[in-house]
Amino acid sequence: MATCEVCGNDYDMAFEIHTKGGDRHTFDSFECAIHKLAPVCEHCGCKVSGHGVDVGGQFYCCAHCARESSELGAQARDAVPAGR
């Protein structure tokens, strides 16, 4: 059993995440992993658990937040054009 570093739960199905920097983290759920490791949207402050949008080195949860906060703006991708 291993102890989650966020909530302290001692859980037999805990898992480890290894970061590029060599850090190792132990969690009992994806929720705890997201809470600890996910980036924060520069506009609304939510944890970014999906792809997110990077504009000029700033990270946003979606194109809307990127457009609201960035002079560079961002376009959301709608449907993929036919034939791709």
N, C-alpha and C positions, 0 to 999 in steps of 0.2 A: 504494500500500500504506500501511497505517496500523498503528501500534503499540498493542496493548492496554495500558491503564494498570494492569491488575492483574498479568498474567503476563508482559508484555513481548514477546509474540509479534508479529512483523511479518507481517501477514496481508492478502491482497488482498481478502478479503470482510469486513473489519472494519466495524463500524457505530457510529454516534454516537447517544447519548441526550441529549436536552436536558431539563433539569429546569425546574420552574416558577420557580425562583430565577434562571434564566438560565445555570446551569452547563452545560458540555458535557463529555461523557465518551465515550471511545472504547474499545470492547471487541471481542474476537475471538469471543466466545461468550456465550450467555445465562448460562452458569455464572459467568463472570467478572462480568457485569453484576449478577447476584443477589448475589454475594459482596460487591461494593462498595456497592450501592444499597439492597438489601432491608432492611426493618426487622427487628429482632430480637425474638423472643417474650419478654415480660417474665417468663414462668414457666420455660420450658425452655431458652431461649437459642438456639433454632434460627432460621435465616433464614426469614422468612415470604415465600414465593414465590407464595402464592395470595391469596385474599380476606382472610383473617385475621379477627379479631374485635376491635373497639374497644370497651372498657368504661371509661367515665370518663376518657378520654384515655390509657389504657394499651392497648398493642397486644399481641395474643396470636395464636398460630398457629391455634388451634382453640378451640371452646367448652369443651372439657375443661380446658385450661390456664387459661382465663378463670375458670371455676368454682373451680379450685384456688387461684387467687391473689387473686380479687376478692371483696370483701364484697358487691358488687352482683350477682355471679353473671352467668351468661349461659346462654341456652338454644340448643342446636343446632337448626337447622331440619331436620326429617325430610322426609317426602314433602309435596309441595304438595297442599292439599286439592282434591278433585275439583271440576271446574267452573272452575278458575282458569287 
